[in-house]
Amino acid sequence: MDIQNTIQTLSKELNQHNYNYYVLDKPIISDYEFDLKLKELQNLENKYPEYFDENSPTQRVGGTITKNFQTVPHEHRMYSLDNSYSKEELVDWEKRIQKVLGEVPLEYTCELKYDGASISITYENGKLKRAVTRGDGFQGDDVTNNIKTIKSIPLRIKGNFPSTFDVRGEIILPFAGFEKMNQDLIEIGELPYSNPRNTASGSLKLQDSAEVAKRPLDCLLYFLIGNKLPFNSQFDGLETARQWGFKVPKEAKLAGNLEDVFEFIDYWDIHRHQLPYETDGVVVKVNSFHFQDELGFTAKSPRWAIAYKFKSEQVSTKLLSISYQVGRTGAITPVANLEPVQLAGTVVKRASLHNADQMEKLDIRVGDTVFVEKGGEIIPKIIAVDLTKRPETSEPTKYITHCPECDTQLVRGEGEANHYCPNFCGCPPQIIGRIQHYISRKAMDIEGLGGETVALLFNNGLVHNYADLYELTVEQILPLERMAQKSAENLVKGVENSKNIPFERVLYAIGIRFVGETVAKKLAKHYKSIDALSQAALMDLVLVDEIGDRIAQSVIDFFENKENKIIIERLKSYGIQFEIIEKVNPNATNKLSGKTFVVSGVFEKYSRDDLKKAIEDNGGKVGSSISAKTDYVVAGDSMGPAKLEKANKLNVPIISEDDFMILINES
């Protein structure tokens, strides 16, 4: 008997049966017969380990333990989607598209928006290589061992596929499986899970993949990305992915115009409740990949796709009390404490009241019956009061005048929506919040240190600001509650490793008001170092791309604060990265310095990304749209007619990729 051939034949047969059952929903053998074949394969692999394959069907049962999930950068960034809540907003979106593309006929792919956990899976030579969570879009956690246990995800694909590509999908937990999991928990006296989405997301980070294998997770694919893909549109991509063996929801539809899109939305707004899994809207994508390339991206989202969110669910409940939270910037947020009520798959006990103006507008009072909605926001909000049920003894709500934590009198600046506690240096929630922000995933990403531990360190007098983290010792941490030797060592090690975090993330981490991730990157790229930024004048800051008066003034205020200056100097002494480390490109030149290029069309010698990189490597700047400041348009085949018209109108020179190559090769 040829053992290797027998193992390969069994593996192939079992993979096909998995596909029949979990993707096609058309099994041709019984579960018992399948289990017998799987057992036979397991026995052969155990007896002949030299023929082991990491993508064998036997690996779907799990058993691998992952203590720490490695952070992996995405080769292709995972963007988020802009949301819309009305058909008018979709019409406006199409108008924005047509401004870029011109009056060209457009097709759209309509897909249901699945409510789960996003995943990016890399395939190499037809085999599953790696699976990474969305994370912050730039990087995520490697959860490959757990993903392999999900039966609807092919370990090998079939057909004519490129050597390397990524698939994007949503890991979901169907209602039936979720309800069975909860029933099993209730029977053994455990608390049930709150909702399918959070349970699916949490499952991906379980340390034991055998536990993941027990959960009836599913994966619905919605996008493929890579070089030399054998199709030119989103809809064809979905069809091809289905042929390769991926589970692509059959509900997706090609729409010839917005009227067809509206018809799709109207149908699923009614029929979505018949689906076996959660969906909260429709994703509309420009179908043509060429047009997608022309439209490009904003800082956060693709311009060629938008999510239409179905109308939010509403419930009524009683307002028991109002409490006030203090954020890291000192902003006061009023919170409604509610009689617990079921809403959109979760039990809601609290809802944001936003600010004093919103409370006054609602005329909300303790004891009121209120309507609660969970729409595009994660946190539920109160949208109205049922005045017919208001108690006769009801008293108008008076907004607090002093900080609930440090009793400092609150301030409210002109034009500001929120009240603030000005006690920057002495208000505990502000201090704890700033440190929690500093250690967060998108900032310094300090392993072994979470929000609760930060509060514990502060309350025990071990840290008073984020610079104090770098002086912590294992001996200081050990006496704290729930701290063992290994935990303390991991915390100190995590703090030490944060010294390698690049400047743009450090700049985001130090918590300058209004300076989010995108602004931090722009400021870091422009000023190169914390010293240059700290000395910048207001007018100089305002001239930086996308930096307005409010952000500029906030930066000035931050560096004028005496305590902030001391903390920055301390961080420098600990070796924190306060300068951009420029990557040296041996082929880089300044030939295109001061020149702005816009890239449009399809090219033969370059990919669009390679062309943009060549521009930047030679000192040029890549613009997203043509303006009077554009020096050249590099045009390939099928250049957008709107861009062509605008370039001609503004007399911007249009050059080919050959002309561009001559330009950068000139001495």
Phi, psi and omega per residue, in radians:
M1 nan 2.267 3.081
D2 -1.399 1.732 -3.039
I3 -1.050 -0.834 -3.091
Q4 -1.051 -0.759 3.135
N5 -1.143 -0.659 3.116
T6 -1.112 -0.761 3.127
I7 -1.094 -0.787 -3.125
Q8 -1.136 -0.694 3.132
T9 -1.150 -0.753 3.115
L10 -1.104 -0.751 3.138
S11 -1.057 -0.803 -3.124
K12 -1.087 -0.749 -3.126
E13 -1.133 -0.756 -3.132
L14 -1.172 -0.674 3.086
N15 -1.071 -0.707 3.123
Q16 -1.148 -0.704 3.112
H17 -1.145 -0.664 3.056
N18 -1.041 -0.784 -3.133
Y19 -1.103 -0.775 3.133
N20 -1.035 -0.728 -3.029
Y21 -1.382 -0.895 -2.962
Y22 -1.592 -0.382 -3.140
V23 -1.821 -0.901 -3.111
L24 -1.459 -0.332 -3.067
D25 1.036 0.657 3.136
K26 -2.391 1.250 -3.137
P27 -1.160 2.547 3.123
I28 -2.053 -0.044 2.995
I29 -2.298 2.838 -3.129
S30 -1.362 2.831 3.075
D31 -1.024 -0.648 -3.118
Y32 -1.107 -0.796 3.132
E33 -1.113 -0.690 3.118
F34 -1.076 -0.815 -3.115
D35 -1.076 -0.643 3.121
L36 -1.118 -0.776 3.129
K37 -1.140 -0.703 3.121
L38 -1.111 -0.710 3.128
K39 -1.115 -0.705 3.112
E40 -1.068 -0.759 3.122
L41 -1.135 -0.741 3.111
Q42 -1.034 -0.755 -3.133
N43 -1.112 -0.732 3.128
L44 -1.142 -0.740 3.142
E45 -1.149 -0.647 3.107
N46 -1.181 -0.644 -3.095
K47 -1.358 -0.551 -3.105
Y48 -2.208 1.261 -3.060
P49 -1.086 -0.318 -3.134
E50 -1.160 -0.283 3.138
Y51 -1.804 0.270 -3.114
F52 -1.139 2.449 3.106
D53 -2.202 2.189 -3.100
E54 -1.105 -0.311 3.108
N55 -1.853 0.449 3.078
S56 -1.191 2.590 3.076
P57 -1.008 -0.406 3.135
T58 -1.166 -0.365 -3.108
Q59 -1.330 -0.154 3.134
R60 -1.253 -0.266 -3.139
V61 -1.425 -0.145 3.085
G62 1.340 -2.844 -3.114
G63 2.157 -0.262 3.100
T64 -1.345 2.355 3.106
I65 -1.778 2.205 3.092
T66 -2.036 1.907 -3.122
K67 -1.333 -0.806 -3.139
N68 -2.231 2.195 -3.141
F69 -1.451 2.103 -3.094
Q70 -1.197 2.387 3.076
T71 -1.434 2.242 -3.062
V72 -2.220 2.295 3.087
P73 -1.256 2.497 3.049
H74 -1.361 2.302 3.069
E75 -1.144 -0.649 3.071
H76 -2.085 2.084 -3.063
R77 -0.961 2.500 3.060
M78 -1.703 1.789 -3.124
Y79 -1.403 2.778 2.978
S80 -1.651 2.962 -3.110
L81 -1.836 2.522 2.929
D82 -1.235 2.534 3.132
N83 -1.805 2.600 2.981
S84 -2.304 2.693 -3.060
Y85 -2.226 0.105 3.122
S86 -2.637 2.800 3.113
K87 -1.200 -0.504 3.091
E88 -1.072 -0.662 3.122
E89 -1.180 -0.566 3.069
L90 -1.201 -0.662 3.079
V91 -1.089 -0.757 3.106
D92 -1.095 -0.678 3.116
W93 -1.077 -0.771 3.134
E94 -1.111 -0.654 3.118
K95 -1.097 -0.680 3.113
R96 -1.137 -0.658 3.108
I97 -1.116 -0.785 -3.084
Q98 -1.198 -0.423 3.053
K99 -1.110 -0.569 -3.131
V100 -1.505 -0.788 -3.012
L101 -1.578 -0.364 -3.018
G102 1.536 -3.079 -3.088
E103 -1.417 1.128 3.116
V104 -1.723 2.616 3.079
P105 -1.148 2.340 -3.080
L106 -2.095 2.433 2.969
E107 -1.971 2.630 3.135
Y108 -2.218 2.502 2.956
T109 -1.698 2.200 3.112
C110 -1.840 2.219 3.104
E111 -2.324 2.649 3.060
L112 -1.276 2.538 3.133
K113 -1.610 1.878 -3.057
Y114 -1.425 2.443 -3.094
D115 -1.739 1.576 -3.113
G116 -2.636 -2.562 -3.138
A117 -2.021 2.160 -3.092
S118 -1.230 2.523 -3.137
I119 -2.448 2.565 3.033
S120 -2.092 2.144 -3.072
I121 -2.075 2.220 3.135
T122 -1.697 2.306 3.046
Y123 -2.005 2.344 3.065
E124 -2.189 2.192 -3.122
N125 0.903 0.671 3.056
G126 1.440 0.032 -3.117
K127 -2.007 2.522 3.091
L128 -1.144 2.096 -3.078
K129 -1.779 -0.799 -3.026
R130 -2.745 2.559 3.061
A131 -2.252 2.247 -3.033
V132 -2.268 2.344 3.094
T133 -1.183 2.870 -3.127
R134 -1.080 -0.710 -3.098
G135 1.026 -2.249 3.129
D136 -1.705 0.197 -3.139
G137 1.657 -0.542 3.109
F138 -1.622 -0.565 3.129
Q139 -2.657 2.728 -3.136
G140 -2.592 -2.995 -3.099
D141 -1.666 2.411 3.083
D142 -1.330 1.910 -3.105
V143 -2.101 0.593 -3.042
T144 -0.963 -0.832 -3.087
N145 -1.048 -0.658 3.139
N146 -1.282 -0.669 -3.123
I147 -1.142 -0.589 -3.129
K148 -1.096 -0.339 -3.131
T149 -1.399 -0.196 -3.102
I150 -1.456 2.005 -2.930
K151 -1.135 -0.478 -3.091
S152 -1.437 -0.081 3.092
I153 -1.641 2.046 -3.107
P154 -1.206 2.371 3.045
L155 -1.411 -0.514 3.029
R156 -2.302 2.569 3.085
I157 -1.991 2.881 -3.081
K158 -2.170 2.650 3.091
G159 1.998 -2.878 -3.111
N160 -1.722 1.645 -3.036
F161 -2.115 2.722 3.088
P162 -1.219 2.851 -3.067
S163 -1.133 -0.623 3.139
T164 -2.460 2.354 3.039
F165 -2.839 2.885 3.095
D166 -1.995 2.518 2.966
V167 -1.971 2.527 3.083
R168 -1.995 2.348 -3.118
G169 -2.622 3.099 3.133
E170 -2.081 2.141 3.065
I171 -1.442 2.106 -3.069
I172 -2.198 2.878 3.059
L173 -2.156 1.838 -3.124
P174 -1.008 2.656 -3.078
F175 -0.945 -0.771 -3.067
A176 -1.066 -0.779 3.133
G177 -1.166 -0.678 3.125
F178 -1.103 -0.782 -3.132
E179 -1.129 -0.667 3.116
K180 -1.152 -0.733 3.095
M181 -1.011 -0.787 -3.130
N182 -1.157 -0.676 3.122
Q183 -1.095 -0.714 3.113
D184 -1.102 -0.685 3.127
L185 -1.163 -0.749 -3.122
I186 -1.081 -0.683 -3.107
E187 -1.131 -0.496 3.121
I188 -1.752 0.207 3.042
G189 1.414 0.297 3.129
E190 -1.675 2.780 3.092
L191 -1.259 2.376 3.105
P192 -1.280 2.797 3.073
Y193 -1.255 2.671 -3.031
S194 -1.365 -0.755 -3.123
N195 -2.751 2.751 -3.075
P196 -1.069 -0.683 -3.055
R197 -1.089 -0.897 -3.121
N198 -1.128 -0.593 3.124
T199 -1.174 -0.729 3.103
A200 -1.097 -0.807 -3.134
S201 -1.083 -0.791 -3.140
G202 -1.137 -0.529 -3.126
S203 -1.093 -0.582 -3.085
L204 -1.157 -0.368 -3.096
K205 -1.864 0.241 3.042
L206 -1.204 2.435 -3.066
Q207 -1.272 -0.549 -3.106
D208 -1.735 1.955 -3.097
S209 -1.158 -0.364 3.081
A210 -1.139 -0.576 3.088
E211 -1.225 -0.641 3.099
V212 -1.121 -0.697 -3.110
A213 -1.073 -0.449 -3.134
K214 -1.339 -0.268 -3.080
R215 -1.617 2.365 -3.055
P216 -1.376 0.988 -3.128
L217 -1.271 2.699 3.125
D218 -2.360 2.814 3.090
C219 -2.299 2.146 3.118
L220 -1.879 2.065 -3.052
L221 -1.482 2.473 -3.139
Y222 -2.351 -0.062 -3.097
F223 -2.869 2.548 2.995
L224 -2.153 2.532 -3.108
I225 -2.514 2.418 -3.139
G226 2.867 -3.130 3.125
N227 -1.622 2.553 3.070
K228 0.992 0.749 3.043
L229 -1.239 2.459 -3.025
P230 -1.461 0.707 3.071
F231 -2.785 2.830 -3.011
N232 -2.106 0.174 -3.112
S233 -2.594 2.817 3.131
Q234 -1.072 -0.812 -3.070
F235 -1.158 -0.731 3.085
D236 -1.114 -0.596 3.092
G237 -1.089 -0.740 3.119
L238 -1.125 -0.738 3.130
E239 -1.102 -0.748 -3.136
T240 -1.150 -0.747 3.124
A241 -1.039 -0.652 3.117
R242 -1.109 -0.703 3.128
Q243 -1.182 -0.555 3.129
W244 -1.285 -0.256 3.093
G245 2.049 0.099 -3.140
F246 -1.499 2.696 3.096
K247 -1.530 1.810 -3.139
V248 -1.954 2.095 -3.101
P249 -0.975 2.325 -3.092
K250 -1.281 -0.148 -3.104
E251 -1.249 -0.330 -3.107
A252 -1.015 2.503 -3.060
K253 -2.452 2.523 3.044
L254 -1.583 2.169 -3.099
A255 -1.930 2.308 -3.105
G256 -1.427 -0.239 3.135
N257 -2.910 3.132 -3.102
L258 -1.161 -0.524 3.114
E259 -1.060 -0.711 3.087
D260 -1.131 -0.650 3.102
V261 -1.081 -0.811 -3.125
F262 -1.077 -0.654 3.121
E263 -1.102 -0.743 3.103
F264 -1.070 -0.787 3.140
I265 -1.081 -0.826 -3.107
D266 -1.073 -0.708 -3.122
Y267 -1.112 -0.850 -3.039
W268 -1.380 -0.321 3.039
D269 -1.100 -0.535 3.127
I270 -1.566 -0.789 -2.970
H271 -1.564 -0.066 -3.094
R272 -1.048 -0.491 -3.095
H273 -1.240 -0.173 3.096
Q274 -1.565 -0.123 -3.120
L275 -1.303 2.692 -3.125
P276 -1.438 0.042 -3.125
Y277 -2.534 2.951 -3.071
E278 -1.334 2.362 2.970
T279 -2.477 2.438 -3.063
D280 -2.133 0.241 3.128
G281 2.990 -2.904 -3.142
V282 -2.212 2.412 3.036
V283 -1.797 2.191 3.141
V284 -1.925 2.198 -3.110
K285 -2.201 2.426 2.959
V286 -1.063 2.222 -2.958
N287 -1.246 -0.719 -3.050
S288 -1.262 2.229 3.075
F289 -1.148 -0.582 3.112
H290 -1.079 -0.803 3.105
F291 -1.160 -0.621 3.075
Q292 -1.035 -0.773 3.117
D293 -1.082 -0.712 -3.137
E294 -1.112 -0.658 -3.079
L295 -1.372 -0.645 3.060
G296 1.197 -2.625 -3.004
F297 -2.323 2.688 2.874
T298 -1.553 -2.975 3.139
A299 -1.103 -0.435 -3.038
K300 -2.143 -0.419 -2.928
S301 -2.437 2.686 2.982
P302 -1.243 2.432 3.097
R303 -1.306 -0.307 -3.019
W304 -1.642 0.106 3.137
A305 -2.450 2.626 3.117
I306 -2.657 2.581 3.100
A307 -1.777 2.269 3.011
Y308 -1.737 2.067 -3.092
K309 -1.637 2.306 3.075
F310 -1.142 2.724 -3.132
K311 -0.984 2.406 -3.045
S312 -1.191 2.638 3.005
E313 -1.343 2.568 3.117
Q314 -2.254 2.552 3.023
V315 -2.422 2.859 3.039
S316 -2.000 2.567 3.115
T317 -2.748 -3.133 -3.056
K318 -1.775 2.419 3.064
L319 -1.484 1.979 -3.076
L320 -1.506 -0.683 -3.134
S321 -2.881 2.936 3.069
I322 -2.144 2.199 3.076
S323 -2.044 2.930 -3.058
Y324 -2.241 2.202 -3.140
Q325 -1.815 2.577 3.107
V326 -1.939 2.122 3.138
G327 -1.517 3.101 -3.075
R328 -1.166 -0.397 3.112
T329 -1.588 -0.021 -3.096
G330 1.619 -0.062 3.136
A331 -1.146 2.380 3.129
I332 -1.678 2.212 3.100
T333 -2.054 2.036 3.068
P334 -1.314 2.409 -3.092
V335 -2.184 2.311 3.094
A336 -1.539 2.190 3.054
N337 -1.687 2.067 -2.933
L338 -1.934 2.763 2.921
E339 -1.180 2.182 -3.034
P340 -0.913 2.383 -3.103
V341 -2.562 2.545 3.138
Q342 -1.411 2.260 -3.127
L343 -2.600 2.121 3.075
A344 0.867 0.768 3.048
G345 1.484 0.019 3.120
T346 -2.286 2.751 3.045
V347 -1.558 2.093 -3.090
V348 -1.752 2.212 3.107
K349 -2.085 -0.326 -3.078
R350 -2.395 2.675 3.075
A351 -2.596 2.548 3.137
S352 -1.299 2.447 3.027
L353 -1.867 0.032 3.031
H354 1.195 -1.245 -3.060
N355 -2.850 3.122 -3.084
A356 -1.093 -0.677 -3.133
D357 -1.089 -0.737 -3.138
Q358 -1.139 -0.693 3.115
M359 -1.123 -0.695 3.140
E360 -1.187 -0.689 3.141
K361 -1.092 -0.711 3.136
L362 -1.380 -0.339 -2.997
D363 0.902 0.868 -3.027
I364 -1.467 2.421 -3.087
R365 -2.395 2.611 3.075
V366 -1.044 2.356 -3.094
G367 1.702 -0.223 3.126
D368 -1.177 2.654 2.895
T369 -1.601 2.182 -3.005
V370 -2.145 2.719 3.058
F371 -1.731 2.222 -3.082
V372 -1.995 2.429 -3.098
E373 -2.261 2.528 3.038
K374 -2.203 1.656 -3.061
G375 -1.818 -2.096 -3.131
G376 -1.239 -0.221 -3.105
E377 -1.656 2.658 3.096
I378 -1.287 -0.699 -3.112
I379 -1.494 2.226 3.113
P380 -1.071 2.701 3.114
K381 -2.336 2.659 3.090
I382 -1.545 2.215 -3.066
I383 -1.872 -0.309 -3.130
A384 -2.908 2.862 3.084
V385 -1.977 2.398 3.049
D386 -1.482 1.608 -3.043
L387 -1.139 -0.373 3.140
T388 -1.194 -0.307 -3.103
K389 -1.922 0.200 -3.110
R390 -1.253 2.284 3.107
P391 -1.106 2.548 -3.137
E392 -1.127 -0.473 -3.108
T393 -1.485 0.096 -3.057
S394 -1.036 2.410 3.112
E395 -2.010 2.419 3.087
P396 -1.008 2.545 -3.136
T397 -1.388 2.306 3.053
K398 -1.833 2.131 -3.135
Y399 -1.172 2.500 -3.089
I400 -1.121 2.670 -3.140
T401 -1.894 -0.301 -3.102
H402 -2.223 2.664 -3.126
C403 -1.045 2.281 -3.135
P404 -1.232 -0.195 -3.094
E405 -1.809 -0.706 -3.057
C406 -2.164 0.012 3.061
D407 1.147 0.303 3.055
T408 -1.318 2.478 3.130
Q409 -1.134 2.322 -3.095
L410 -1.331 2.687 3.086
V411 -2.174 2.706 3.071
R412 -2.440 1.956 -3.086
G413 -1.255 2.773 3.129
E414 -1.092 2.230 -3.131
G415 1.438 -0.034 3.137
E416 -1.515 2.469 3.108
A417 -1.455 -0.528 -3.036
N418 -1.783 2.685 2.893
H419 -1.482 2.653 -3.122
Y420 -2.288 2.583 2.951
C421 -1.606 2.064 -3.061
P422 -1.401 -0.016 -3.080
N423 -1.383 1.171 -3.043
F424 -0.956 -0.736 -3.006
C425 -1.619 -0.233 -3.017
G426 -2.166 0.004 -3.102
C427 -1.603 1.961 -3.018
P428 -0.892 -0.849 -3.113
P429 -1.085 -0.560 3.112
Q430 -1.174 -0.765 -3.128
I431 -1.130 -0.855 3.135
I432 -1.077 -0.744 -3.134
G433 -1.076 -0.699 3.131
R434 -1.149 -0.691 3.125
I435 -1.206 -0.715 3.104
Q436 -1.075 -0.692 3.074
H437 -1.117 -0.732 -3.107
Y438 -1.040 -0.713 -3.061
I439 -1.518 -0.082 -2.986
S440 -1.136 2.879 -3.017
R441 -0.983 -0.781 -3.084
K442 -1.376 -0.205 -3.134
A443 -1.770 -1.905 -3.071
M444 -1.482 -0.201 3.038
D445 0.836 0.993 -3.085
I446 -1.460 1.932 3.137
E447 -1.189 2.530 3.082
G448 1.459 0.041 -3.103
L449 -2.318 1.996 3.140
G450 -1.989 3.124 -3.093
G451 -1.035 -0.728 -3.132
E452 -1.147 -0.679 3.140
T453 -1.167 -0.631 3.081
V454 -1.038 -0.822 3.124
A455 -1.062 -0.674 3.134
L456 -1.128 -0.768 3.128
L457 -1.104 -0.743 -3.140
F458 -1.165 -0.820 -3.091
N459 -1.146 -0.369 3.090
N460 -1.702 0.178 3.042
G461 1.301 0.270 -3.091
L462 -1.534 -0.465 3.075
V463 -2.380 2.484 3.075
H464 -2.149 -0.167 3.037
N465 -2.811 3.017 -3.033
Y466 -1.238 -0.321 3.073
A467 -1.188 -0.522 3.137
D468 -1.097 -0.382 -3.133
L469 -1.013 -0.566 -3.031
Y470 -1.400 -0.035 3.081
E471 -1.924 0.041 3.135
L472 -1.188 2.493 3.072
T473 -2.105 2.777 3.108
V474 -1.015 -0.693 -3.108
E475 -1.102 -0.636 3.112
Q476 -1.212 -0.629 -3.022
I477 -1.401 -0.602 -3.026
L478 -0.912 -0.725 -3.099
P479 -1.195 -0.209 -3.098
L480 -1.188 2.724 -3.140
E481 -1.051 2.370 3.103
R482 1.090 0.462 3.126
M483 -1.939 2.002 3.055
A484 -1.755 3.017 -3.096
Q485 -0.973 -0.841 -3.083
K486 -1.135 -0.704 3.135
S487 -1.091 -0.755 -3.136
A488 -1.125 -0.718 3.141
E489 -1.148 -0.724 3.131
N490 -1.109 -0.653 3.132
L491 -1.105 -0.868 -3.128
V492 -1.099 -0.691 3.127
K493 -1.145 -0.724 3.126
G494 -1.072 -0.711 3.099
V495 -1.104 -0.755 -3.140
E496 -1.099 -0.748 -3.117
N497 -1.140 -0.424 -3.111
S498 -1.175 -0.220 3.108
K499 -1.180 -0.210 3.134
N500 -1.655 -0.031 -3.115
I501 -1.184 2.318 -3.070
P502 -1.176 2.781 -2.999
F503 -0.961 -0.742 -3.066
E504 -1.083 -0.578 3.114
R505 -1.385 -0.560 3.046
V506 -1.091 -0.737 -3.129
L507 -1.091 -0.671 3.058
Y508 -1.183 -0.678 -3.046
A509 -1.155 -0.598 -3.038
I510 -1.250 -0.139 2.898
G511 1.367 0.711 3.027
I512 -1.231 2.274 -3.089
R513 -1.022 2.371 -3.132
F514 1.294 -0.015 3.134
V515 -1.713 1.644 3.089
G516 -1.521 -2.937 -3.081
E517 -1.036 -0.842 -3.058
T518 -1.150 -0.777 3.135
V519 -1.120 -0.704 3.134
A520 -1.041 -0.717 3.136
K521 -1.126 -0.728 -3.126
K522 -1.141 -0.757 -3.141
L523 -1.165 -0.715 3.139
A524 -1.120 -0.752 -3.130
K525 -1.141 -0.641 -3.092
H526 -1.321 -0.802 -3.007
Y527 -1.669 -0.315 3.052
K528 1.242 -0.474 -3.097
S529 -2.613 2.788 3.123
I530 -1.175 -0.579 -3.132
D531 -1.121 -0.809 -3.141
A532 -1.115 -0.700 -3.140
L533 -1.163 -0.734 -3.079
S534 -1.167 -0.374 -3.117
Q535 -1.737 0.015 -3.081
A536 -1.224 2.447 3.089
A537 -1.445 2.814 -3.095
L538 -0.972 -0.855 -3.095
M539 -1.152 -0.573 3.103
D540 -1.136 -0.741 3.140
L541 -1.136 -0.735 -3.098
V542 -1.082 -0.510 -3.124
L543 -1.309 -0.235 3.106
V544 -1.240 2.452 -3.114
D545 -0.899 2.171 3.069
E546 1.241 0.201 3.099
I547 -1.782 1.964 -3.133
G548 -1.658 -3.074 -3.101
D549 -1.037 -0.729 -3.063
R550 -1.122 -0.800 3.127
I551 -1.156 -0.768 -3.116
A552 -1.022 -0.798 -3.134
Q553 -1.137 -0.636 3.121
S554 -1.122 -0.699 3.095
V555 -1.108 -0.792 3.115
I556 -1.019 -0.832 -3.112
D557 -1.067 -0.690 -3.113
F558 -1.061 -0.824 -3.058
F559 -1.403 -0.193 3.042
E560 -1.493 -0.240 -3.139
N561 -1.301 2.173 -3.054
K562 -1.039 -0.777 -3.107
E563 -1.129 -0.689 3.108
N564 -1.074 -0.695 3.122
K565 -1.055 -0.765 -3.131
I566 -1.113 -0.769 -3.123
I567 -1.100 -0.753 3.136
I568 -1.070 -0.763 3.118
E569 -1.084 -0.699 3.096
R570 -1.107 -0.783 -3.141
L571 -1.064 -0.653 3.079
K572 -1.045 -0.750 -3.095
S573 -1.171 -0.420 3.118
Y574 -1.502 -0.111 3.081
G575 1.662 0.362 3.089
I576 -1.199 2.529 -3.094
Q577 -1.324 1.838 3.128
F578 -1.975 0.359 3.048
E579 -2.460 2.622 3.049
I580 -1.318 2.249 3.065
I581 -1.601 1.835 -3.083
E582 -1.262 2.274 3.054
K583 -1.385 2.180 -3.070
V584 -1.446 2.093 3.073
N585 -1.803 1.991 -3.080
P586 -1.081 -0.366 -3.123
N587 -1.691 0.025 -3.088
A588 -1.193 2.506 3.088
T589 -2.404 3.089 3.056
N590 -1.951 0.371 -3.053
K591 -1.038 -0.538 -3.082
L592 -1.848 0.283 -3.095
S593 -0.998 2.323 3.125
G594 1.430 -0.003 -3.120
K595 -1.819 2.418 3.102
T596 -1.957 2.270 -3.101
F597 -2.058 2.555 2.949
V598 -2.074 2.303 -3.093
V599 -1.818 2.295 -3.106
S600 -2.582 2.387 3.083
G601 1.856 -2.976 -3.119
V602 -1.976 2.369 -3.014
F603 -2.065 2.750 -3.111
E604 -1.661 -0.817 -3.009
K605 -1.532 -0.482 -3.127
Y606 -2.076 2.649 2.794
S607 -1.458 2.836 -3.132
R608 -1.016 -0.738 -3.125
D609 -1.130 -0.691 3.118
D610 -1.140 -0.652 3.133
L611 -1.140 -0.772 3.108
K612 -1.098 -0.692 3.130
K613 -1.139 -0.689 3.126
A614 -1.093 -0.662 3.096
I615 -1.086 -0.871 -3.104
E616 -1.175 -0.649 3.122
D617 -1.105 -0.428 3.140
N618 -1.809 0.362 2.986
G619 1.567 -0.012 -3.125
G620 -1.497 3.019 3.120
K621 -2.092 2.427 3.124
V622 -1.739 2.113 3.105
G623 -1.687 2.708 -3.136
S624 -1.585 -0.392 3.139
S625 -2.490 2.710 -3.095
I626 -1.390 2.298 3.089
S627 -2.517 -3.105 3.126
A628 -1.119 -0.325 -3.135
K629 -1.515 -0.104 -3.139
T630 -1.323 2.269 3.138
D631 -1.577 -0.664 -3.131
Y632 -2.538 2.569 2.896
V633 -1.915 2.129 3.053
V634 -1.584 1.958 -2.989
A635 -1.933 2.320 3.021
G636 -1.895 -2.872 3.080
D637 -1.138 2.636 3.077
S638 1.015 0.688 3.051
M639 -1.072 2.441 -3.121
G640 -1.018 2.275 -3.098
P641 -1.079 -0.563 3.140
A642 -1.171 -0.681 3.118
K643 -1.201 -0.694 3.115
L644 -1.064 -0.797 -3.138
E645 -1.090 -0.746 -3.108
K646 -1.196 -0.703 3.124
A647 -1.068 -0.762 3.134
N648 -1.153 -0.702 -3.132
K649 -1.095 -0.665 -3.108
L650 -1.630 0.065 -3.133
N651 1.010 0.669 3.079
V652 -1.483 2.215 -3.138
P653 -1.045 2.355 3.095
I654 -1.891 2.128 -3.102
I655 -2.122 2.718 3.101
S656 -1.527 3.035 3.104
E657 -1.191 -0.504 3.065
D658 -1.160 -0.741 3.081
D659 -1.045 -0.708 -3.136
F660 -1.100 -0.741 3.138
M661 -1.098 -0.665 3.081
I662 -1.115 -0.699 -3.111
L663 -1.048 -0.790 -3.081
I664 -1.458 -0.237 3.128
N665 -1.679 -0.074 3.097
E666 -1.167 2.473 -3.135
S667 -1.371 nan nan
